[in-house]
Amino acid sequence: MKSSLDNLVEISMLMDFYGALLSERQQQIVTLYHEENCSLQEISEELGVSRQGVHEALKKAEKSLQGFEEKLGLVARFRSQEQVLQNALASVDELLGRCEDPGVRKGLLRIKNDINSIEEQV
């Protein structure tokens, strides 16, 4: 079972990738609840809807986000690519630690800079 922190991270990632596919109201509710840490009651008062209405909208939005991920898999792909980049960076660092040839070191440092540049873009 996921911890509340794991769930918060997961919803945050899903919002980053798919949030724009939700209605404005759903985006607002998810943001208030997960990012601004507002209670259902506080959201209810702010938006002028019942607490139950907020709860239902939140669950529907979360289910939609999870459905988008099941169909498109963008978060899973992002995480996989991130892991590949981390592994490549670790390999380059390991080689740099063992290599004494200045030409090879220069090439490895270029590769490391390229990997870091890719990581910044994703």
C-alpha positions as CSV (number, residue, x, y, z in Angstrom):
1,M,0.0,0.0,0.0
2,K,1.3,3.5,-0.9
3,S,2.1,6.0,1.9
4,S,0.4,9.4,1.7
5,L,3.8,10.9,0.7
6,D,4.0,8.4,-2.2
7,N,0.5,9.2,-3.2
8,L,1.2,12.9,-3.1
9,V,4.3,12.5,-5.3
10,E,2.3,10.2,-7.7
11,I,-0.6,12.7,-8.0
12,S,1.9,15.6,-8.5
13,M,3.6,13.7,-11.3
14,L,0.3,12.8,-12.9
15,M,-0.8,16.5,-12.7
16,D,2.5,17.6,-14.3
17,F,1.8,15.3,-17.3
18,Y,-2.0,15.2,-17.6
19,G,-3.3,18.1,-15.5
20,A,-4.3,20.1,-18.5
21,L,-6.6,17.3,-19.6
22,L,-8.8,17.9,-16.5
23,S,-11.5,20.5,-16.3
24,E,-10.5,23.8,-14.7
25,R,-12.5,23.0,-11.6
26,Q,-10.9,19.6,-11.2
27,Q,-7.4,21.1,-11.6
28,Q,-8.3,23.7,-9.0
29,I,-9.5,21.1,-6.5
30,V,-6.6,18.7,-7.0
31,T,-4.1,21.7,-6.7
32,L,-5.8,22.9,-3.5
33,Y,-5.9,19.5,-1.9
34,H,-2.6,18.0,-2.9
35,E,-0.3,21.0,-3.4
36,E,-1.7,23.6,-1.0
37,N,-2.7,21.0,1.5
38,C,-6.2,22.3,2.0
39,S,-8.8,20.2,3.7
40,L,-12.0,19.1,1.9
41,Q,-13.9,21.5,4.1
42,E,-11.6,24.4,3.3
43,I,-12.0,23.7,-0.4
44,S,-15.7,23.4,0.0
45,E,-15.9,26.8,1.6
46,E,-13.6,28.5,-0.9
47,L,-15.5,27.1,-3.9
48,G,-19.0,27.3,-2.5
49,V,-19.8,23.6,-3.0
50,S,-20.5,20.8,-0.5
51,R,-17.7,18.9,1.1
52,Q,-19.2,15.7,-0.5
53,G,-19.1,17.5,-3.9
54,V,-15.4,18.3,-3.4
55,H,-14.6,14.7,-2.4
56,E,-16.4,13.3,-5.4
57,A,-14.7,15.7,-7.8
58,L,-11.3,15.0,-6.3
59,K,-11.7,11.2,-6.6
60,K,-13.0,11.6,-10.1
61,A,-10.1,13.8,-11.1
62,E,-7.6,11.3,-9.5
63,K,-9.2,8.4,-11.3
64,S,-9.0,10.3,-14.6
65,L,-5.3,11.1,-14.0
66,Q,-4.6,7.4,-13.3
67,G,-6.7,6.4,-16.4
68,F,-4.6,8.7,-18.6
69,E,-1.4,7.2,-17.3
70,E,-2.8,3.6,-17.9
71,K,-3.5,4.5,-21.5
72,L,-0.5,6.7,-22.3
73,G,2.2,5.7,-19.9
74,L,4.1,9.0,-20.0
75,V,5.0,9.0,-16.3
76,A,6.3,5.4,-16.5
77,R,8.3,6.3,-19.6
78,F,9.7,9.4,-18.0
79,R,10.8,7.5,-14.9
80,S,12.4,4.8,-17.0
81,Q,14.3,7.3,-19.1
82,E,15.4,9.1,-15.9
83,Q,16.8,5.8,-14.6
84,V,18.7,5.1,-17.8
85,L,20.2,8.6,-17.6
86,Q,21.2,8.0,-14.0
87,N,22.8,4.7,-14.9
88,A,24.7,6.2,-17.8
89,L,26.0,9.0,-15.5
90,A,27.1,6.5,-12.9
91,S,29.0,4.5,-15.6
92,V,30.7,7.6,-16.9
93,D,31.7,8.6,-13.3
94,E,33.1,5.1,-12.7
95,L,35.1,5.3,-15.9
96,L,36.4,8.8,-15.1
97,G,37.6,7.5,-11.7
98,R,39.7,4.8,-13.4
99,C,40.9,6.6,-16.6
100,E,44.1,8.5,-16.7
101,D,44.3,9.2,-20.5
102,P,43.6,12.9,-20.9
103,G,41.9,12.5,-24.3
104,V,39.6,9.8,-23.1
105,R,38.8,11.8,-19.9
106,K,37.9,14.8,-22.1
107,G,35.5,12.7,-24.1
108,L,34.0,11.2,-21.0
109,L,33.5,14.7,-19.5
110,R,31.7,15.7,-22.8
111,I,29.5,12.7,-22.4
112,K,28.8,13.6,-18.8
113,N,27.9,17.2,-19.8
114,D,25.6,15.9,-22.5
115,I,23.8,13.5,-20.0
116,N,23.4,16.4,-17.5
117,S,22.0,18.6,-20.3
118,I,19.4,15.9,-21.2
119,E,18.4,15.5,-17.6
120,E,17.8,19.3,-17.3
121,Q,15.5,19.1,-20.3
122,V,13.3,16.4,-18.9
